[in-house]
């Protein structure tokens, strides 16, 4: 039986397969737009949710993806110092235009353009974490090492 995914979730599934990861995108019956909603639907701890947050870098106007543990709040001042650029909030149009995904469904991979990625070191406390898969109801499970490898992201303290 073939499982039909939403188009954006299927794009993430196809990319996972192309990259050689045996990970399966699943669509949840309810929204996983927030870390708490995702954890409740999956049955894991909120800290195991790898939430994707897009910022806008002031100097370059390029997007920055921060993949944070669901319990952590991004310290924008800390990351601004690390990147030597001010982090600005990205509105829904900017996020969709740069990633191809809606807020609440931004996957760590499969963006419309290359995106600098920072990964919360706290995610590495877990054997597996759950990330958005291109749609507010779609997620996939993966190991933190896989997250770092597939995104090329820099693992760092984010809060």
N, C-alpha and C positions, 0 to 999 in steps of 0.2 A: 504494500500500500504506500503510495506517495503522499507525503505530507506537504500541503500547499502553504507556503509562507507568503507574507506580504512582500511586495517587490523589493523594498529596501532591506528587509531581513534576508531575502533570498540572495541579494547582492553580497551580503556579509557571509552567508553560508558558502557561496561560490568561491569567495576569496579565501576563506579558511581552507577549503578543499584544495584550491590552487596552490596555496602556501604549504600544503602537506600536513595540515593539522587535522586530526581525526576528532574534531569537535562538532557537536550538533547544536544548531540554533533551535531553540524551542520558543513557541509563542504561548504565553500565559493567558489564562482566561480573563484575568483582570489586569489593569494597568500596572506597569512597573516604572512609572515615570519618576517616582522618588525612590531613594534608597530604602526607606522603610516599606513602601509598597512592594518593592522587588523582594526584599527579605521575607516579608510575610507570605508572598505568593510562592516563593521557592522553598521556604522552610529553613533558611540559614540565618546566621547573625547579620545584623546591619553592617558590621565591620567587614564582612566578606563581600560586600557589594563594591565593585570597582566602578564608581560613578565618574562619568566623563563630563568635564566642565570646560567649556570653550571661553577663552578670554581673547580680547583684542589688544595687541601690542601697540602702544601709542606711536612710537617712532616709525615703525615700519608698516603699520596697519595690517600686519599679518596675524593669523590666528595662532593661539597657543592652546594646546590640549593638556589639561591636568587630569590624570586618572587618580582619583583619591579614594581612600577607604570611606565607606558610607558613613562612618561616625566622625570623620574629620572635617574640619572647616579649613579651607585654604587661607593661608597667611599671605595675602597679596603683597604686603610690604617685604616679606622675606623673599618671595619669588621675584619681585621687581629688582631687588638688590642682586640676586643671582643672575638675572638676565640683563641687568643694566638697562631696563626699559620699564615703563609704567604699564601695569595691567589695567585695562579698562573692561567694563562689562560689555558682553556681546549680546545684542538683541536677537530676537528670533530670526529676523530676516538675514542678519549677518551669519548666524550659525548655519542656517539652511544653505545659504549661498556658498559658503566656504567648505562645508562638510558634505552636503547632500542629505543631511538628516535633520529631523526636527528635535528641538530641545526635549529631553526625556528619553530619546532613543539614539543619541549619538554613540556610535560604536567606536572602539579605540582604533579601528582600521577601516579602510575603504572610503576615505574622504575624497572629495573632488580635487583637492590639491594637497601637496605635501604640507604637513603640519608638525611643527616642533612639539615634542611630547615630553612631559615630566610625569613620572610615576611615583606615587606615594610609597615610601619605604615600608610603611606599616602593613601594606598588603602582603609582604613577604613573611608575615607571621603565620600565614595559612597555607595549607596544602593546595587548596583550590579557592578561587574567587569567581564571582559572576559578573559579567560585563553586559552592557546593552548591546543589542545586535541590529541596530538600524531602525527600530520601531519601538514606541513606548511599551509594547507588550512582548517584545522579543529579547531574549537573553541567551548567553552561552557561558558554559563553565570552562575554566582554564586554569592552568598553574601560573603563579606570578612570573616565573622564569619565561614561560611562553609569551606572556603579555609584553615583557621587556623585549624579547626577541622579535616578535611580530610587529611591534611599533617602532623599534629602534629608539625607544624612549630612554631618558636619563632617570635612573632611580635616585630619589632625593627626599629629604625631609620637606614636607609641604605645609606643616603647621607648627 
